[in-house]
Amino acid sequence: MLEIGAPVRKTDLSEIREKVHASERLSFEDGMKLFESNDVTGIGRLANGVRERLHGDRAYFSHKYRIYPTNVCKFRCRFCAFRVNKGDERAYEYPASEMLGELAKVDLRGVSEFHVVGGLHPDWSFEDYRDVVAKLHEAYPDVHVKAWTGVEIDHFTTLTGKSVRYVLESLREAGLGSLPGGGAEIFDWEVRRTICRTKCTGERWLEIHQTAHELGMKTNSTMLYGHVETPESKVDHMLRLRELQDRTGGFRTFIPLAFHPDNTRLKHLPRSTGAEDLKHIAIGRLLLDNIPHVMAYWVTETPEVAQVALSFGADDLDGTLVVDEEIIDAAGGSHVRGAMTKERFAEMIREAGREPVERDTDFNVIQAY
Ligand code: SF4
């Protein structure tokens, strides 16, 4: 967090600049220096150089449909405004049988991906969750199913008493294409136990993604910032992702996620500023030299900040919204109400001086605008 009245810290970034220009890997200390510096434009310029070296002017987006089969969750993460108890008047559940009926009401033309995450329902079995994947895959065989975070996969191992490998193979047989990056939050236990102590540990999250990579499945990675974390815990988080990526090469994208405090148990905290959002994206691009893509998730950061982020290290803006975004909407992000069309997306990217490219989940080009 930027402190009110704190001095502007224009740390000398010349050593880091030299390393970045020589494509040398940055260290933990370099990461700390970047977080300590308020030279947001200087950091952004460096990250933009890396972004343009990797992707030129291209800015990716996808046309996806988000599915949250239930908001009932037995956990109570302090940063979560989405979960409710069973029996709560806002509780809903769409098991696989009902989900297809709901989907039939939606215009899914041109959708290349289903992004499926939700709560850990106390009454659902692993088969119920597996069925969601199976029914989607059966009904829409050409649409990639990206489903269940590392936390959900961990929950399935508890439900079944089986290994991570067993659960992932079983889901893959049902039609699972890849895993989203959620549930990573901050790996450091001191932070994690404060914000989500019942969730699987950071080590377990990394083990689950490593197993997915070993099975040939690509996954995404995230980091939730803007709550009680420290700069050390963020640099540590990113370097742990980088270390796993060195071994497996299985991460497609790094997504820094800004925490939205409204309606959460951390609602006393201020929301991150645009400058902080841009800084996290830029530092992510600089430290994670082996993850191909960095996403500015416009849903958490607002479309305006996401546009600027395309010159601060980000090359991907996630996707269109066919309907409202429920998790961020629950946490007070009113800008996510209503659909975001492909045309609006392409225009937003063009306005930011980049070339819009619609991609599929694996970054194959569907259409360059
Ligand atoms: S973040 Fe996920 S696991 Fe935690 S309370 Fe919310 S829905 Fe449940």
Residues whose N, C-alpha, C, O or C-beta is under 5 A from the ligand:
A	BS01	SF4	C73 F75 R76 C77 C80 R83 G118 G119 L120
